[in-house]
Amino acid sequence: MEINAQLARQHRADLRTRATAHRLAAAVRPATELRTRVGWTLVGLGLRLATAPRPTVALAR
């Protein structure tokens, strides 16, 4: 078999492998987006709790 034909076949196989890996990675992406959204929601909640106005104590004179 000619060397160019062998190289073309190997290149084609490599591209198929990369495409499969990309498809699998794309299928996982929504879970990452959900994790990011939940994380930022928790950060926002923590900031609201940390900056909540505290009741002031009235000092009697």
Backbone torsions as a table, in degrees:
resi	resn	phi	psi	omega
1	MET	NA	144.3	-179.3
2	GLU	-70.5	146.1	-176.7
3	ILE	-62.0	-37.9	179.5
4	ASN	-64.6	-37.0	178.5
5	ALA	-67.3	-40.2	177.9
6	GLN	-65.3	-43.6	178.6
7	LEU	-63.3	-39.7	179.1
8	ALA	-64.4	-39.9	180.0
9	ARG	-67.3	-41.0	177.9
10	GLN	-66.0	-39.0	178.5
11	HIS	-64.3	-42.3	178.6
12	ARG	-62.7	-41.7	178.8
13	ALA	-65.4	-39.2	178.4
14	ASP	-64.5	-42.0	178.2
15	LEU	-63.9	-39.5	177.5
16	ARG	-63.8	-41.2	179.0
17	THR	-63.9	-43.1	178.5
18	ARG	-65.1	-39.2	179.4
19	ALA	-64.7	-40.4	178.0
20	THR	-64.4	-43.3	178.5
21	ALA	-63.0	-38.3	179.4
22	HIS	-66.6	-42.6	178.2
23	ARG	-61.3	-42.2	179.0
24	LEU	-65.6	-39.5	178.8
25	ALA	-67.7	-36.8	179.3
26	ALA	-68.2	-31.1	179.0
27	ALA	-69.6	-27.1	-178.7
28	VAL	-84.2	-21.8	-173.5
29	ARG	-54.7	-42.2	-179.8
30	PRO	-58.2	-33.9	177.4
31	ALA	-64.8	-37.2	178.5
32	THR	-66.7	-40.4	178.9
33	GLU	-64.7	-39.9	178.4
34	LEU	-64.4	-43.0	179.2
35	ARG	-61.1	-40.7	179.3
36	THR	-65.7	-43.9	-179.9
37	ARG	-62.7	-43.5	179.2
38	VAL	-64.8	-40.9	179.3
39	GLY	-60.9	-46.1	180.0
40	TRP	-68.5	-31.6	175.5
41	THR	-63.8	-42.6	178.0
42	LEU	-66.1	-36.7	176.7
43	VAL	-63.1	-45.2	178.8
44	GLY	-61.8	-41.3	178.2
45	LEU	-63.9	-43.3	178.4
46	GLY	-61.9	-39.7	178.1
47	LEU	-66.1	-38.3	178.4
48	ARG	-65.9	-40.1	179.5
49	LEU	-69.1	-37.2	-178.0
50	ALA	-71.9	-29.4	-177.1
51	THR	-104.0	12.7	179.3
52	ALA	-66.4	138.7	179.9
53	PRO	-64.6	131.9	-180.0
54	ARG	-92.8	144.4	179.3
55	PRO	-65.5	136.5	179.9
56	THR	-89.0	142.9	-179.8
57	VAL	-93.8	125.3	179.1
58	ALA	-81.9	127.2	178.4
59	LEU	-93.5	129.2	179.0
60	ALA	-83.4	139.8	179.2
61	ARG	-103.6	NA	NA
